[in-house]
Amino acid sequence: MNDVNLDPRLKDDTFPIADLPLCRVLLMNDARYPWAILVPRLEGISEVFELSESDQAQLWREATQLGRVMKSLFEGDKLNIATLGNVVSQLHVHVVVRRRSDAAWPAPVWGHGSAEPYGLEQLAGLRDQLIAHVGRLDV
């Protein structure tokens, strides 16, 4: 994967999955929710409007296609796609599959309890599934 300087909090809380044309795909280390994060591989970007129009369109394509795959793969009831950036200013997009049975439903996942890290075996299987599907995105 191409190098991108990740904010230390993103680096500490995620696992790299794959690189798409614009973004690096990261898996959030919280087994309570299927949760990916897209980070454009561009330095010094903190807001969507700082991207070129073509990169803005590409970011949206990558987020929606990844979301479609994840919602199907993890049998979600709802898909949340959001940028926040109040804590981590580096532009990143959360793609979170929600289920009516999840711990935070219907509230946001942010700030709801403590993350439950993946076990090594669980993480390996999930990464393999995501890598297989992300590799087939038409972005």
N, C-alpha and C positions, 0 to 999 in steps of 0.2 A: 504494500500500500504506500502511496505517496505520503511523504511527511507533511504534517500540518502541526503547528504549535497549538496544542490543546490547552485550554485553561486547566490548571492543576485539579480543580474540582471535577471537571469532566473526566480527566484522565484517571482520577482515583475512584470514581463511581461507576465506570463503564468498562466494557470489553469491546475491542474493535471487531467488526464483523466483515465489512467489505467496503470498497470504494465504488461509488457510482460516478457518472460523469462530472458532477459538481461536488457532491458531498461524500464525506466519510460516514458510514453507518456504524453506530455504536449501540451496544445493548446495555441498558441500565441494569445494574446489579441489584435488582429487587424482584424476587421471585413472586411477589404478590400480584404483579401486573406484567403482561407482555408489553414491554416499553422500550422503544428504540429512540435514538436521538440522531438527527442528521446535522452535520457540521460542515458548512461550505469550506472547501480547502483553499481559502483565500485569507490572507493576513489582514488584520486590522479592521474587520467588518463586525459591527455590532448591531446594525439595523438592516432590515430587508431593503429599505429604500436606498441603501448604499450600494446595492448590487445593480449591475446593468439590467435593463429590461429583459434581455434574453436570459440572464442568470436568475432573475426573479421567476420567470416562467419555468425554467429548468428546476428550480427549488420546489415549486409547487407540483410539477410533474413527479419528481422523485418522492415527495411527501405523500401525495395521493396514491401513487402506485404501490409504494411500500405499505401504506395503510391498508389498501385493498387486500394485498397478500396476507398481511398480518391478521386482519379481521377474519378472513377465511380460515387461515391456518390455525388460529387460536379460538375459533368459534365465538367471537365476541358479539355482544349485543349493541355496542356503540364504539365508535372510533373518535378519539380526541386528538386533534392536531393543533399545536399551539407554540408560539414563541413567547417567552417571558423576559428573561434577561435582567431581572432585578438583582440577582445574586451573581450570576455568571454573565458578564457583558458580551462575551464572544457570541456571535450569532449562532444559535442552534435551534432546531425545531424538534419538539417532542411529538412522537407518534405513539399513542397509548391505546391499547385495546382494553375496553371496559366490559365488564360483565355485571349483570344485576346482582350477582352473588359476591362480588369482590368486596374487600374490607372497607373501602371508602364510598361505595355507591350510595347515593348519586353525587356526592360531593367530589371536589377535585382530589386527585391523588397527592398533590403537593402538600407537604406538611402534615400528612395523615399518618401518624404512628411512625415506627422505625422500619427502615428497609430490612427485608429478610434476604440476605445474600444467597445466591445459588450455591448448591453443592456442586462439586467438581463434575460428577457424572451427569447431573441435571443440566449444568452449563454446557458441557460438551455436546449433548444431544440437541439442545436448543440452538446452539451456534450452528451445528451441522444443518438443521432444518432451515434456519434463516439464510445461511450461505447458499444453500441449494436453490431457494426461492428467489433471493435477491439477485442471483446471477442470471435469472431469466426475466428480469424486469425489462420492459421495452421503454427505456428512458433515453 
